[in-house]
Amino acid sequence: MKEISDLNELKKIELDIMKKVHLFCNKNNITYFLCYGTLLGAIRHNGFIPWDDDIDIFMPMEDYDRFCKEFPKFQDNLNLQLVNSSTKIYYGRTMSKVINNNTVLIENDFKHDDPIGVFIDIWPLSGLPNSNAKRNIYIVLHDFLFKLYCATIYKLKCDSLKHALAIVFGNIIPRKLILCILERLDNKFSYKASKY
């Protein structure tokens, strides 16, 4: 397999994945939004931010669930593969990726080698509680669990007490358990039925 050494070559592969995902979503009436640097790049640069190396999209939780259920039926014809915590190839993260099957990607910032290729990220968007107090509790709990989870997957530098605690607890509590709790929390409030 040829090594990709040029950022533009990587972006070309990612853009090809995104075009196929876009066509699939349009055909199946699945809503998605560009997000993070991908959105900024589209607005400010008519494409990628020059130094950005990935594509990120949001999907409302209901559309995300439908995408995760329907896309695998068509992925082989597209030479792509959906990976997440529920797929045959286990990708233990809080979102999904659509990967190009003809590539292999090594991510040096992670503790675990996941058998994936060049990808785009698909982030689920869920709702929040209507009550201000419940919403604040939800956000604090979610943020805490997400930091714990990140401590189990990233090679973090122990440069603060918060990082040190996350690393200690992240190594005590099993990664799959933290991910399971996060996913349940994410599915608690419908995106389409929520005010926030």
HELIX and SHEET records of a PDB file:
HELIX    1   1 LEU A    7  LYS A   27  1                                  21    
HELIX    2   2 TYR A   36  HIS A   45  1                                  10    
HELIX    3   3 MET A   61  GLU A   70  1                                  10    
HELIX    4   4 PHE A   71  LYS A   73  5                                   3    
HELIX    5   5 GLN A   75  LEU A   78  1                                   4    
HELIX    6   6 ASN A  132  ILE A  153  1                                  22    
HELIX    7   7 LEU A  161  ILE A  172  1                                  12    
HELIX    8   8 ARG A  175  ASP A  186  1                                  12    
SHEET    1   A 5 PHE A  33  LEU A  34  0                                        
SHEET    2   A 5 ASP A  56  PRO A  60 -1                                        
SHEET    3   A 5 PHE A 119  LEU A 125  1                                        
SHEET    4   A 5 SER A  96  ASN A 100 -1                                        
SHEET    5   A 5 LEU A  80  VAL A  83 -1                                        
END                                                                             
